[in-house]
């Protein structure tokens, strides 16, 4: 009985960890997509417009402009 209980806990932790990992991966992917879009807009738009379109903070846009 203890073995079954431990197996269930292990399975629950595995499933929860996997779900959290997927969510984290999706969030990072979305962030990277926004950063890529912002990089493409740097040559044709000002920082405020890019920030408004992408939803990224103006400071992030300014940093991209300095590093690109």
PDB file of N, CA, C and O in Angstrom, chain B, residues numbered from 101:
ATOM      1  N   UNK B 101       0.820  -1.187   0.000  1.00  0.00           N
ATOM      2  CA  UNK B 101       0.000   0.000   0.000  1.00  0.00           C
ATOM      3  C   UNK B 101       0.869   1.256   0.000  1.00  0.00           C
ATOM      4  O   UNK B 101       0.575   2.205  -0.727  1.00  0.00           O
ATOM      5  N   UNK B 102       1.915   1.278   0.790  1.00  0.00           N
ATOM      6  CA  UNK B 102       2.830   2.415   0.815  1.00  0.00           C
ATOM      7  C   UNK B 102       3.485   2.602  -0.552  1.00  0.00           C
ATOM      8  O   UNK B 102       3.665   3.728  -1.015  1.00  0.00           O
ATOM      9  N   UNK B 103       3.830   1.507  -1.179  1.00  0.00           N
ATOM     10  CA  UNK B 103       4.464   1.570  -2.490  1.00  0.00           C
ATOM     11  C   UNK B 103       3.517   2.196  -3.511  1.00  0.00           C
ATOM     12  O   UNK B 103       3.928   3.011  -4.336  1.00  0.00           O
ATOM     13  N   UNK B 104       2.241   1.803  -3.446  1.00  0.00           N
ATOM     14  CA  UNK B 104       1.257   2.370  -4.371  1.00  0.00           C
ATOM     15  C   UNK B 104       1.080   3.863  -4.133  1.00  0.00           C
ATOM     16  O   UNK B 104       0.991   4.638  -5.085  1.00  0.00           O
ATOM     17  N   UNK B 105       1.030   4.264  -2.882  1.00  0.00           N
ATOM     18  CA  UNK B 105       0.871   5.676  -2.539  1.00  0.00           C
ATOM     19  C   UNK B 105       2.064   6.483  -3.046  1.00  0.00           C
ATOM     20  O   UNK B 105       1.892   7.551  -3.633  1.00  0.00           O
ATOM     21  N   UNK B 106       3.268   5.971  -2.818  1.00  0.00           N
ATOM     22  CA  UNK B 106       4.473   6.655  -3.300  1.00  0.00           C
ATOM     23  C   UNK B 106       4.503   6.727  -4.827  1.00  0.00           C
ATOM     24  O   UNK B 106       4.941   7.726  -5.396  1.00  0.00           O
ATOM     25  N   UNK B 107       4.043   5.683  -5.476  1.00  0.00           N
ATOM     26  CA  UNK B 107       4.002   5.685  -6.941  1.00  0.00           C
ATOM     27  C   UNK B 107       3.034   6.751  -7.447  1.00  0.00           C
ATOM     28  O   UNK B 107       3.327   7.448  -8.419  1.00  0.00           O
ATOM     29  N   UNK B 108       1.881   6.879  -6.788  1.00  0.00           N
ATOM     30  CA  UNK B 108       0.910   7.901  -7.179  1.00  0.00           C
ATOM     31  C   UNK B 108       1.487   9.301  -6.981  1.00  0.00           C
ATOM     32  O   UNK B 108       1.328  10.167  -7.842  1.00  0.00           O
ATOM     33  N   UNK B 109       2.160   9.526  -5.843  1.00  0.00           N
ATOM     34  CA  UNK B 109       2.784  10.829  -5.593  1.00  0.00           C
ATOM     35  C   UNK B 109       3.835  11.127  -6.650  1.00  0.00           C
ATOM     36  O   UNK B 109       3.919  12.244  -7.160  1.00  0.00           O
ATOM     37  N   UNK B 110       4.630  10.128  -6.972  1.00  0.00           N
ATOM     38  CA  UNK B 110       5.662  10.310  -7.997  1.00  0.00           C
ATOM     39  C   UNK B 110       5.056  10.662  -9.331  1.00  0.00           C
ATOM     40  O   UNK B 110       5.548  11.550 -10.026  1.00  0.00           O
ATOM     41  N   UNK B 111       3.983   9.969  -9.700  1.00  0.00           N
ATOM     42  CA  UNK B 111       3.314  10.249 -10.972  1.00  0.00           C
ATOM     43  C   UNK B 111       2.735  11.659 -10.966  1.00  0.00           C
ATOM     44  O   UNK B 111       2.839  12.371 -11.965  1.00  0.00           O
ATOM     45  N   UNK B 112       2.123  12.077  -9.852  1.00  0.00           N
ATOM     46  CA  UNK B 112       1.553  13.419  -9.751  1.00  0.00           C
ATOM     47  C   UNK B 112       2.631  14.490  -9.887  1.00  0.00           C
ATOM     48  O   UNK B 112       2.426  15.498 -10.564  1.00  0.00           O
ATOM     49  N   UNK B 113       3.782  14.274  -9.243  1.00  0.00           N
ATOM     50  CA  UNK B 113       4.875  15.230  -9.346  1.00  0.00           C
ATOM     51  C   UNK B 113       5.397  15.304 -10.774  1.00  0.00           C
ATOM     52  O   UNK B 113       5.731  16.380 -11.270  1.00  0.00           O
ATOM     53  N   UNK B 114       5.464  14.140 -11.433  1.00  0.00           N
ATOM     54  CA  UNK B 114       5.930  14.098 -12.815  1.00  0.00           C
ATOM     55  C   UNK B 114       4.992  14.895 -13.720  1.00  0.00           C
ATOM     56  O   UNK B 114       5.440  15.718 -14.518  1.00  0.00           O
ATOM     57  N   UNK B 115       3.700  14.647 -13.591  1.00  0.00           N
ATOM     58  CA  UNK B 115       2.714  15.333 -14.432  1.00  0.00           C
ATOM     59  C   UNK B 115       2.742  16.834 -14.167  1.00  0.00           C
ATOM     60  O   UNK B 115       2.734  17.633 -15.104  1.00  0.00           O
ATOM     61  N   UNK B 116       2.774  17.216 -12.893  1.00  0.00           N
ATOM     62  CA  UNK B 116       2.802  18.639 -12.551  1.00  0.00           C
ATOM     63  C   UNK B 116       4.079  19.292 -13.079  1.00  0.00           C
ATOM     64  O   UNK B 116       4.022  20.394 -13.625  1.00  0.00           O
ATOM     65  N   UNK B 117       5.203  18.647 -12.930  1.00  0.00           N
ATOM     66  CA  UNK B 117       6.471  19.183 -13.425  1.00  0.00           C
ATOM     67  C   UNK B 117       6.477  19.319 -14.931  1.00  0.00           C
ATOM     68  O   UNK B 117       7.004  20.289 -15.475  1.00  0.00           O
ATOM     69  N   UNK B 118       5.899  18.357 -15.592  1.00  0.00           N
ATOM     70  CA  UNK B 118       5.829  18.410 -17.056  1.00  0.00           C
ATOM     71  C   UNK B 118       4.947  19.577 -17.505  1.00  0.00           C
ATOM     72  O   UNK B 118       5.309  20.315 -18.421  1.00  0.00           O
ATOM     73  N   UNK B 119       3.802  19.740 -16.867  1.00  0.00           N
ATOM     74  CA  UNK B 119       2.909  20.851 -17.213  1.00  0.00           C
ATOM     75  C   UNK B 119       3.577  22.199 -16.972  1.00  0.00           C
ATOM     76  O   UNK B 119       3.463  23.111 -17.790  1.00  0.00           O
ATOM     77  N   UNK B 120       4.274  22.318 -15.845  1.00  0.00           N
ATOM     78  CA  UNK B 120       4.978  23.571 -15.551  1.00  0.00           C
ATOM     79  C   UNK B 120       6.074  23.827 -16.572  1.00  0.00           C
ATOM     80  O   UNK B 120       6.286  24.965 -16.993  1.00  0.00           O
ATOM     81  N   UNK B 121       6.769  22.771 -16.969  1.00  0.00           N
ATOM     82  CA  UNK B 121       7.821  22.906 -17.974  1.00  0.00           C
ATOM     83  C   UNK B 121       7.271  23.349 -19.324  1.00  0.00           C
ATOM     84  O   UNK B 121       7.865  24.187 -20.004  1.00  0.00           O
ATOM     85  N   UNK B 122       6.132  22.779 -19.702  1.00  0.00           N
ATOM     86  CA  UNK B 122       5.503  23.185 -20.960  1.00  0.00           C
ATOM     87  C   UNK B 122       5.083  24.648 -20.919  1.00  0.00           C
ATOM     88  O   UNK B 122       5.301  25.384 -21.882  1.00  0.00           O
ATOM     89  N   UNK B 123       4.490  25.069 -19.824  1.00  0.00           N
ATOM     90  CA  UNK B 123       4.066  26.466 -19.694  1.00  0.00           C
ATOM     91  C   UNK B 123       5.267  27.404 -19.757  1.00  0.00           C
ATOM     92  O   UNK B 123       5.224  28.444 -20.414  1.00  0.00           O
ATOM     93  N   UNK B 124       6.338  27.023 -19.066  1.00  0.00           N
ATOM     94  CA  UNK B 124       7.543  27.854 -19.086  1.00  0.00           C
ATOM     95  C   UNK B 124       8.120  27.942 -20.498  1.00  0.00           C
ATOM     96  O   UNK B 124       8.550  29.012 -20.929  1.00  0.00           O
ATOM     97  N   UNK B 125       8.128  26.831 -21.208  1.00  0.00           N
ATOM     98  CA  UNK B 125       8.638  26.815 -22.574  1.00  0.00           C
ATOM     99  C   UNK B 125       7.799  27.681 -23.504  1.00  0.00           C
ATOM    100  O   UNK B 125       8.333  28.409 -24.340  1.00  0.00           O
ATOM    101  N   UNK B 126       6.480  27.596 -23.351  1.00  0.00           N
ATOM    102  CA  UNK B 126       5.604  28.429 -24.169  1.00  0.00           C
ATOM    103  C   UNK B 126       5.817  29.910 -23.884  1.00  0.00           C
ATOM    104  O   UNK B 126       5.847  30.732 -24.799  1.00  0.00           O
ATOM    105  N   UNK B 127       5.965  30.238 -22.613  1.00  0.00           N
ATOM    106  CA  UNK B 127       6.175  31.638 -22.234  1.00  0.00           C
ATOM    107  C   UNK B 127       7.497  32.161 -22.810  1.00  0.00           C
ATOM    108  O   UNK B 127       7.555  33.278 -23.325  1.00  0.00           O
ATOM    109  N   UNK B 128       8.541  31.359 -22.721  1.00  0.00           N
ATOM    110  CA  UNK B 128       9.829  31.780 -23.278  1.00  0.00           C
ATOM    111  C   UNK B 128       9.745  31.926 -24.796  1.00  0.00           C
ATOM    112  O   UNK B 128      10.330  32.849 -25.363  1.00  0.00           O
ATOM    113  N   UNK B 129       9.029  31.030 -25.449  1.00  0.00           N
ATOM    114  CA  UNK B 129       8.862  31.105 -26.894  1.00  0.00           C
ATOM    115  C   UNK B 129       8.123  32.360 -27.315  1.00  0.00           C
ATOM    116  O   UNK B 129       8.499  33.011 -28.290  1.00  0.00           O
ATOM    117  N   UNK B 130       7.073  32.699 -26.585  1.00  0.00           N
ATOM    118  CA  UNK B 130       6.325  33.925 -26.894  1.00  0.00           C
ATOM    119  C   UNK B 130       7.205  35.156 -26.712  1.00  0.00           C
ATOM    120  O   UNK B 130       7.185  36.072 -27.534  1.00  0.00           O
ATOM    121  N   UNK B 131       7.972  35.169 -25.637  1.00  0.00           N
ATOM    122  CA  UNK B 131       8.853  36.308 -25.366  1.00  0.00           C
ATOM    123  C   UNK B 131       9.889  36.449 -26.476  1.00  0.00           C
ATOM    124  O   UNK B 131      10.169  37.557 -26.932  1.00  0.00           O
ATOM    125  N   UNK B 132      10.450  35.338 -26.906  1.00  0.00           N
ATOM    126  CA  UNK B 132      11.459  35.382 -27.968  1.00  0.00           C
ATOM    127  C   UNK B 132      10.834  35.852 -29.283  1.00  0.00           C
ATOM    128  O   UNK B 132      11.468  36.586 -30.041  1.00  0.00           O
ATOM    129  N   UNK B 133       9.602  35.437 -29.556  1.00  0.00           N
ATOM    130  CA  UNK B 133       8.912  35.890 -30.764  1.00  0.00           C
ATOM    131  C   UNK B 133       8.688  37.404 -30.727  1.00  0.00           C
ATOM    132  O   UNK B 133       8.865  38.083 -31.738  1.00  0.00           O
ATOM    133  N   UNK B 134       8.303  37.927 -29.573  1.00  0.00           N
ATOM    134  CA  UNK B 134       8.117  39.378 -29.446  1.00  0.00           C
ATOM    135  C   UNK B 134       9.436  40.122 -29.636  1.00  0.00           C
ATOM    136  O   UNK B 134       9.473  41.165 -30.288  1.00  0.00           O
ATOM    137  N   UNK B 135      10.507  39.592 -29.074  1.00  0.00           N
ATOM    138  CA  UNK B 135      11.816  40.223 -29.232  1.00  0.00           C
ATOM    139  C   UNK B 135      12.256  40.207 -30.695  1.00  0.00           C
ATOM    140  O   UNK B 135      12.813  41.188 -31.186  1.00  0.00           O
ATOM    141  N   UNK B 136      12.009  39.103 -31.387  1.00  0.00           N
ATOM    142  CA  UNK B 136      12.367  39.021 -32.812  1.00  0.00           C
ATOM    143  C   UNK B 136      11.564  40.023 -33.632  1.00  0.00           C
ATOM    144  O   UNK B 136      12.105  40.679 -34.523  1.00  0.00           O
ATOM    145  N   UNK B 137      10.280  40.140 -33.332  1.00  0.00           N
ATOM    146  CA  UNK B 137       9.449  41.113 -34.037  1.00  0.00           C
ATOM    147  C   UNK B 137       9.962  42.528 -33.780  1.00  0.00           C
ATOM    148  O   UNK B 137      10.040  43.342 -34.701  1.00  0.00           O
ATOM    149  N   UNK B 138      10.307  42.816 -32.541  1.00  0.00           N
ATOM    150  CA  UNK B 138      10.822  44.147 -32.199  1.00  0.00           C
ATOM    151  C   UNK B 138      12.120  44.430 -32.937  1.00  0.00           C
ATOM    152  O   UNK B 138      12.325  45.544 -33.420  1.00  0.00           O
ATOM    153  N   UNK B 139      13.000  43.441 -33.031  1.00  0.00           N
ATOM    154  CA  UNK B 139      14.266  43.633 -33.752  1.00  0.00           C
ATOM    155  C   UNK B 139      14.015  43.998 -35.214  1.00  0.00           C
ATOM    156  O   UNK B 139      14.702  44.851 -35.776  1.00  0.00           O
ATOM    157  N   UNK B 140      13.030  43.349 -35.820  1.00  0.00           N
ATOM    158  CA  UNK B 140      12.718  43.623 -37.224  1.00  0.00           C
ATOM    159  C   UNK B 140      12.152  45.027 -37.422  1.00  0.00           C
ATOM    160  O   UNK B 140      12.324  45.621 -38.486  1.00  0.00           O
ATOM    161  N   UNK B 141      11.488  45.552 -36.416  1.00  0.00           N
ATOM    162  CA  UNK B 141      10.874  46.877 -36.521  1.00  0.00           C
ATOM    163  C   UNK B 141      11.835  48.020 -36.185  1.00  0.00           C
ATOM    164  O   UNK B 141      11.518  49.181 -36.442  1.00  0.00           O
ATOM    165  N   UNK B 142      12.992  47.714 -35.623  1.00  0.00           N
ATOM    166  CA  UNK B 142      13.918  48.757 -35.183  1.00  0.00           C
ATOM    167  C   UNK B 142      14.319  49.717 -36.297  1.00  0.00           C
ATOM    168  O   UNK B 142      14.489  50.911 -36.055  1.00  0.00           O
ATOM    169  N   UNK B 143      14.467  49.211 -37.500  1.00  0.00           N
ATOM    170  CA  UNK B 143      14.943  50.068 -38.590  1.00  0.00           C
ATOM    171  C   UNK B 143      13.861  51.001 -39.144  1.00  0.00           C
ATOM    172  O   UNK B 143      14.174  51.964 -39.845  1.00  0.00           O
ATOM    173  N   UNK B 144      12.604  50.721 -38.836  1.00  0.00           N
ATOM    174  CA  UNK B 144      11.549  51.517 -39.451  1.00  0.00           C
ATOM    175  C   UNK B 144      10.610  52.225 -38.478  1.00  0.00           C
ATOM    176  O   UNK B 144       9.730  52.971 -38.907  1.00  0.00           O
ATOM    177  N   UNK B 145      10.783  52.004 -37.180  1.00  0.00           N
ATOM    178  CA  UNK B 145       9.862  52.612 -36.215  1.00  0.00           C
ATOM    179  C   UNK B 145      10.616  53.125 -35.001  1.00  0.00           C
ATOM    180  O   UNK B 145      11.742  52.714 -34.721  1.00  0.00           O
ATOM    181  N   UNK B 146       9.959  54.038 -34.286  1.00  0.00           N
ATOM    182  CA  UNK B 146      10.574  54.521 -33.043  1.00  0.00           C
ATOM    183  C   UNK B 146      10.240  53.571 -31.892  1.00  0.00           C
ATOM    184  O   UNK B 146       9.351  52.726 -31.999  1.00  0.00           O
ATOM    185  N   UNK B 147      10.970  53.731 -30.797  1.00  0.00           N
ATOM    186  CA  UNK B 147      10.849  52.817 -29.658  1.00  0.00           C
ATOM    187  C   UNK B 147       9.444  52.774 -29.075  1.00  0.00           C
ATOM    188  O   UNK B 147       8.956  51.700 -28.722  1.00  0.00           O
ATOM    189  N   UNK B 148       8.786  53.921 -28.969  1.00  0.00           N
ATOM    190  CA  UNK B 148       7.451  53.967 -28.378  1.00  0.00           C
ATOM    191  C   UNK B 148       6.449  53.171 -29.220  1.00  0.00           C
ATOM    192  O   UNK B 148       5.608  52.456 -28.675  1.00  0.00           O
ATOM    193  N   UNK B 149       6.539  53.293 -30.528  1.00  0.00           N
ATOM    194  CA  UNK B 149       5.626  52.562 -31.407  1.00  0.00           C
ATOM    195  C   UNK B 149       5.865  51.060 -31.314  1.00  0.00           C
ATOM    196  O   UNK B 149       4.920  50.273 -31.269  1.00  0.00           O
ATOM    197  N   UNK B 150       7.129  50.672 -31.286  1.00  0.00           N
ATOM    198  CA  UNK B 150       7.460  49.244 -31.172  1.00  0.00           C
ATOM    199  C   UNK B 150       6.945  48.700 -29.844  1.00  0.00           C
ATOM    200  O   UNK B 150       6.380  47.608 -29.795  1.00  0.00           O
ATOM    201  N   UNK B 151       7.137  49.453 -28.782  1.00  0.00           N
ATOM    202  CA  UNK B 151       6.667  49.017 -27.465  1.00  0.00           C
ATOM    203  C   UNK B 151       5.146  48.855 -27.459  1.00  0.00           C
ATOM    204  O   UNK B 151       4.619  47.908 -26.876  1.00  0.00           O
ATOM    205  N   UNK B 152       4.460  49.771 -28.100  1.00  0.00           N
ATOM    206  CA  UNK B 152       2.997  49.692 -28.153  1.00  0.00           C
ATOM    207  C   UNK B 152       2.537  48.479 -28.952  1.00  0.00           C
ATOM    208  O   UNK B 152       1.593  47.798 -28.551  1.00  0.00           O
ATOM    209  N   UNK B 153       3.180  48.206 -30.055  1.00  0.00           N
ATOM    210  CA  UNK B 153       2.792  47.087 -30.913  1.00  0.00           C
ATOM    211  C   UNK B 153       3.089  45.747 -30.256  1.00  0.00           C
ATOM    212  O   UNK B 153       2.253  44.844 -30.278  1.00  0.00           O
ATOM    213  N   UNK B 154       4.274  45.614 -29.672  1.00  0.00           N
ATOM    214  CA  UNK B 154       4.698  44.322 -29.122  1.00  0.00           C
ATOM    215  C   UNK B 154       4.266  44.113 -27.675  1.00  0.00           C
ATOM    216  O   UNK B 154       4.168  42.977 -27.212  1.00  0.00           O
ATOM    217  N   UNK B 155       4.008  45.203 -26.964  1.00  0.00           N
ATOM    218  CA  UNK B 155       3.703  45.084 -25.544  1.00  0.00           C
ATOM    219  C   UNK B 155       4.941  44.950 -24.678  1.00  0.00           C
ATOM    220  O   UNK B 155       4.837  44.753 -23.467  1.00  0.00           O
ATOM    221  N   UNK B 156       6.109  45.057 -25.289  1.00  0.00           N
ATOM    222  CA  UNK B 156       7.362  44.996 -24.537  1.00  0.00           C
ATOM    223  C   UNK B 156       7.615  46.345 -23.869  1.00  0.00           C
ATOM    224  O   UNK B 156       7.190  47.380 -24.383  1.00  0.00           O
ATOM    225  N   UNK B 157       8.297  46.340 -22.737  1.00  0.00           N
ATOM    226  CA  UNK B 157       8.630  47.615 -22.087  1.00  0.00           C
ATOM    227  C   UNK B 157       9.553  48.463 -22.967  1.00  0.00           C
ATOM    228  O   UNK B 157      10.382  47.936 -23.709  1.00  0.00           O
ATOM    229  N   UNK B 158       9.395  49.768 -22.870  1.00  0.00           N
ATOM    230  CA  UNK B 158      10.220  50.687 -23.652  1.00  0.00           C
ATOM    231  C   UNK B 158      11.701  50.484 -23.355  1.00  0.00           C
ATOM    232  O   UNK B 158      12.540  50.619 -24.245  1.00  0.00           O
ATOM    233  N   UNK B 159      12.021  50.163 -22.115  1.00  0.00           N
ATOM    234  CA  UNK B 159      13.422  49.921 -21.745  1.00  0.00           C
ATOM    235  C   UNK B 159      13.994  48.721 -22.505  1.00  0.00           C
ATOM    236  O   UNK B 159      15.166  48.726 -22.883  1.00  0.00           O
ATOM    237  N   UNK B 160      13.188  47.717 -22.722  1.00  0.00           N
ATOM    238  CA  UNK B 160      13.636  46.542 -23.470  1.00  0.00           C
ATOM    239  C   UNK B 160      13.910  46.910 -24.922  1.00  0.00           C
ATOM    240  O   UNK B 160      14.894  46.462 -25.509  1.00  0.00           O
ATOM    241  N   UNK B 161      13.035  47.726 -25.494  1.00  0.00           N
ATOM    242  CA  UNK B 161      13.226  48.178 -26.875  1.00  0.00           C
ATOM    243  C   UNK B 161      14.490  49.003 -26.994  1.00  0.00           C
ATOM    244  O   UNK B 161      15.264  48.835 -27.936  1.00  0.00           O
ATOM    245  N   UNK B 162      14.700  49.894 -26.038  1.00  0.00           N
ATOM    246  CA  UNK B 162      15.902  50.730 -26.043  1.00  0.00           C
ATOM    247  C   UNK B 162      17.157  49.861 -25.949  1.00  0.00           C
ATOM    248  O   UNK B 162      18.153  50.124 -26.624  1.00  0.00           O
ATOM    249  N   UNK B 163      17.103  48.834 -25.115  1.00  0.00           N
ATOM    250  CA  UNK B 163      18.249  47.932 -24.977  1.00  0.00           C
ATOM    251  C   UNK B 163      18.488  47.179 -26.291  1.00  0.00           C
ATOM    252  O   UNK B 163      19.636  47.012 -26.706  1.00  0.00           O
ATOM    253  N   UNK B 164      17.430  46.730 -26.938  1.00  0.00           N
ATOM    254  CA  UNK B 164      17.587  46.065 -28.240  1.00  0.00           C
ATOM    255  C   UNK B 164      18.229  47.008 -29.250  1.00  0.00           C
ATOM    256  O   UNK B 164      19.090  46.598 -30.028  1.00  0.00           O
ATOM    257  N   UNK B 165      17.819  48.248 -29.237  1.00  0.00           N
ATOM    258  CA  UNK B 165      18.365  49.232 -30.181  1.00  0.00           C
ATOM    259  C   UNK B 165      19.864  49.424 -29.913  1.00  0.00           C
ATOM    260  O   UNK B 165      20.646  49.557 -30.855  1.00  0.00           O
ATOM    261  N   UNK B 166      20.263  49.440 -28.652  1.00  0.00           N
ATOM    262  CA  UNK B 166      21.686  49.621 -28.316  1.00  0.00           C
ATOM    263  C   UNK B 166      22.522  48.401 -28.719  1.00  0.00           C
ATOM    264  O   UNK B 166      23.689  48.542 -29.083  1.00  0.00           O
ATOM    265  N   UNK B 167      21.931  47.218 -28.654  1.00  0.00           N
ATOM    266  CA  UNK B 167      22.723  45.996 -28.876  1.00  0.00           C
ATOM    267  C   UNK B 167      22.644  45.466 -30.301  1.00  0.00           C
ATOM    268  O   UNK B 167      23.423  44.589 -30.674  1.00  0.00           O
ATOM    269  N   UNK B 168      21.721  45.978 -31.099  1.00  0.00           N
ATOM    270  CA  UNK B 168      21.579  45.481 -32.493  1.00  0.00           C
ATOM    271  C   UNK B 168      22.336  46.352 -33.452  1.00  0.00           C
ATOM    272  O   UNK B 168      22.334  46.093 -34.655  1.00  0.00           O
TER     273      UNK B 168
END
